[in-house]
Amino acid sequence: MERFEIYRCGDIEHPPRPKVAFADRRRVIYIKERNFNMLKRDLILRNPLRLMGHETDDILPPGGFGAVLARAGVGKTALLVQLALNSLLRGRNVLHISLRDPVKKVCLWYEEVFRNIATHYKVSQMDQLWDAILPYRFIMTFNIEDFSVTKLEKRIADLTEQDIFMPQMVLFDGYPFDGAVFEPLAELKTLTRTNSYHTWFSVRTHRHEEPAPDGFPPVFSPVASLFEVAIRLQPQNDGVYIQALKGGNAGDKTPKLFLDPATMLIRDAA
Amino acid sequence: MKTEINKVRNIGISAHIDSGKTTLTERILFYTKRIHTIHDVKGKDGVGATMDSMELEKERGITIASAATYCEWRGHQINIIDTPGHVDFTIEVERSLRVLDGAILVLCAVGGVQSQSITVDQQMKRYKVPCIAFVNKCDRSGANPVRVIKQLREKLGHNAVAMQLPIGLEADLEGVVDLVEMKALYFDGPNGETVRSEEIPAHLRDQAQESREALVDAASMFSDELMEAALEEAVTPALLSAAVRKGVQTREITPVFMGSAYKNKAVQPLLDAVNQYLPCPMDVQNEALNTENDETPVILSNDPNGPVVALAFKLEDGQYGQLTYIRVYQGTLSKGASVVNTRTGKKLKIGRLVRMHANQMEDIEAIQAGFIGALFGVDCASGDTFTAPGLNLSMTSMFVPNPVISLAIVPKDNKSQINMSKALNRFSKEDPTFRAFVDEETNETIIEGMGELHLDVYVERMRREYNAEVTTGQPRVAYRETITRRADFNYTHKKQTGGSGQYGRIAGYIEPFADEDFVFENKVTGGSIPTQFIPACEKGFKGCMAKGPKMEFPVTGVKVVINDGASHSVDSSEMAFQAAARGAFHEAYGKAQPVILEPIMKVVVESPTEFQGGVMGSLNQRRGMIVGAQDEGPMCVIEAQVPLSEMFGYSTVLRSSTQGKAQFTMEFSTYRQVPQSITEELVKKAADNKKHVA
């Protein structure tokens, strides 16, 4: 009897499969999994971040630094979480480091943004998809005053040496950019380069500050040389526009993307 | 009974084991003249402390049951409710914290803020219970109340501020300086019952002045009046205590008192503080859940003339039957009144009302809103709400999580068997997360609960309180089965072997359904299955859910839809259709890719930072998914999701790998699919067991 049920596809790791009793295993189709992978790929394809004019999905080169600049409360964390979810969907490990919020609150951010994405794109198997991406995420939180690069290195070593978690993307939320931060950031950059992480920072700017001569906000200007990509969230009447300040289509004056103020999801401005 | 509600305090005394909670309670009862002699916890007279009704608590280092006791101090009525501090007893904790309006957090002057103090404090934070702190054991060598206050600030994040200074420390402890009144207090007499107030000793004056300024500084945040008075240097004790009281009620300040209960020092000022700073029932807003409207919160009025709402928060088996501790939140519960138990919907008449003092009781006529008392001869479970007829309110959520772990128990002899069944009956009434039943196949008695320790404690209680010796089997995890895809069935049940025949055909499909355990839908049109046989079909399908065909675990999350079938005018019967449904379910189940689900626990480990790597490794080895690690100075908190089956004996492993410095809590989180390799292991184990039985 000929049965066409199942065959495996996609680039995502699968749990071990049950033994198949008929001859050609290559012809086996796992329909559920195929649907699932299609769903993931679909969400990645629909991801409007691709409009940022970057060559790769990562936006950043390996070992690169990216910054999301905005005033308080505009949506830096929401954007970071979307960058993270995009990586998680592609099965890449994301280490989220928060210097401000406890683990619980960071989890809530992810749940909220994921739920919004899933509702927006009408994902039917929301729970399964969530369970599937969760193992790729690791959250670390530090008190701002206790944080140091050496400490972080030690923590990451705890994870990598025991093969618990190998970060590929690292997010820093709440890293203080006020004051002398060039040196610690340079240290972080070395760490990032050595391990080929894609590292993103949220950078809080201030409302009434004139831009520095290089056009960057004053908090960011002294360290701008360390960053490959910088994007700014600019609130305007009908939403928050995403402008490229450095890297990608930075010269482009008309922003192609904006954050929907209701859901904080990235949308195509067109 | 006193009727002035502002003179009532319902408080809990929470503490780490061995910080002297029982001794303190004992002294409180002595000074309030509820008892006339003092028996120490480990006293030579063999009587033991009054509140200490359960030996087991001491041994395990946890408080299991909460006793309620009543006393009077300077015109105020104080109800003391004991609170359990372990997370495995979540329901019990929730109940006793609901009943409290305020708490005394007892800390050891030597040990300071210990791991259990942290757990207890977190629970109080969750339920927003205002508290004052008492640094006990200032007479011990190594006592350092200043360090404890610092730890309260750093480890627990309290805005802790000293209300007293010790006069002498360790063996030289003589008394305390009251920083509000600026007086030195000494405690004379054989049991420290006479409080002598004097001038502050000269060597402490400067320090007292300094500490008072710190206190005024902290308290002035809550009172503009005090702030102004402080600027004009005209702070009065009344202004100062009013400001502290305000801060305590909103949990923004924690006044710290100190002394030594064992040496009879400074317990009376603590009682004054309870009266002065902790809230009365009127100050606290209580919420009930409206059971008719999706459990939406409803605010209760505290009005003694309103319709009655009362919570049964604890059961006790007394000489004369079941004693039910209750707290009235609204209205007045009087003898002879009729109330409704919201859970069961049954109406009942209040017979005897009593007020409890550890093991003695006195009869009373009525219990008003804000008061605590006990009922006699009422059949109910712990956590039940009694309301006036017509009110559909419940004080606790009706949602009870399903047990995740089970254990077989076998009584040693006949006497134990009788006692065991008595005990199980009691426990399952007391605690809705504890269940007991007899397995029909193995004839074993199975108990189910929320964790290893949870069951351990009940087994131990059976032994001690009921004299029932039992042996226990290996703990078993409550696995489940479910299907992952839609599958069709079309099954005919036909039998003609003498007698009347049996005939029934059922067609339709089964599919995964996330929200409920079992859903049955009838889409049969044109009467291909006669209507009278549809319930039989449902029954047949439902019967299959108890034991899944894959591994004999209960099946959950299945929707059955029938859309066609056939019947025979003579041979079709309910029995035939039930059999057909069973056959259909088995036919479709195999095709629907059944999987095994296992309970996943949310595990939170708190450990010194230097052991973080090791702890994460140990969780990872247990198939744990680490959600995050939170760095909190010298300590870190690691949160993970770990299958329950991997968590047996984890406390020993954790202790040995962290020199006993880490602690963990565990609660049920969700059910998740078991990985293939583990499923194979389970299948193999089940097959082995079967062989063994055969």
Interface residues (C-beta under 8 A of the other chain):
Chain A: P15 P16 R17 P18 I31 K32 H96 P102 V103 K104 V106 C107 D127 D131 L134 P135 R137 F138 I139 M140 T141 F142 N143 D146 F147 K151 R155 A157 D158 L159 E161 Q162 I164 F165
Chain B: T484 R485 A514 Q593 Q612 G613 M616 G617 N620 M625 I626 V627 G628 A629 Q630 D631 E632 G633 V637 E639 R672 P675 Q676 S677
